[in-house]
Amino acid sequence: MKNITRHHGTLEIIRREKNSVNGNPRYYIYVGGVNCYTSPDSSLAYEVPNYIGKNVVVTIGIHYGRATLDSIELIL
């Protein structure tokens, strides 16, 4: 993953994407003015619904030309 940046804000799910080939969920999300996708077959996709409407810090990088979620952390 390249060009990793850090953003904070309220997490919103824009839409749920088709499942990966292996049946794992994928999402298109919005945080801190930036839209990004979850990686295919990533455990982060299972965590995303737990953070809807909460303040989070995320790191987002470019993976195969798409903004992709790298990590997510709750702000207390």
N, C-alpha and C positions, 0 to 999 in steps of 0.2 A: 504494500500500500504506500502511495506517495502523497506528498503535500498534506500531511495531517495537521488539522487545525482544531482548536478547542472552542466550543460555544456553550452558552448557558441560556436557559429559558424554560418555558412551559412546553412539555411534549404533547404534540397532537398527531393522531394518525390520520393521514389524508385518505389513504385507501389500503385495503389489503390486496396484495398481489397474488398471483397464482402460486401454489405451493411449489417447492423445488422438486426436482426429479425424484428425490428420496422421500417426498411427502412432508417436508418441514415447512413451517409458515414463513412468509415474507411480507414485509410492510414497506410502504412509502410514507415517511414521517416528516414532520416539520418541527424544528427546535431553533430558537434564537435567530430567526430570519433565514434559516437554511433548510432546504429540503434534501433528503437523502433516502437511500434504500438500505434495508438490512441485507447482509450477505446471505447467499444461498447456503443452507445447511449450517447455519451459525446458531449457537445457543442464545445469542442476544435476541433473536426473533421471539423466543419464548418469554423473555423478560419485558419486552416493550409494552404489552398491555398492562403490566403492573404499574407503569409510570405515567399513564394517561392523565393529563391535567396537573401533574406535579412538576415542581422546579427541579431540573436536572442539569448536569454538566455532561456534555458528550464530546467525544473526539470523532471527527469525520475526515476521511481520506479519499483519495481518488483510486479506484480499483477498476481496471479495464475501462477507463473513461467515464465512470459513474461515481457520483458522490455516494460513499458507502459508510455506514455506521461502524466505528471501530471499537468504541467503549461507551458505557453509560453509567452514571453515578448520581445518586439522589443527593440534593442539597438540603441539609437540615436547617 
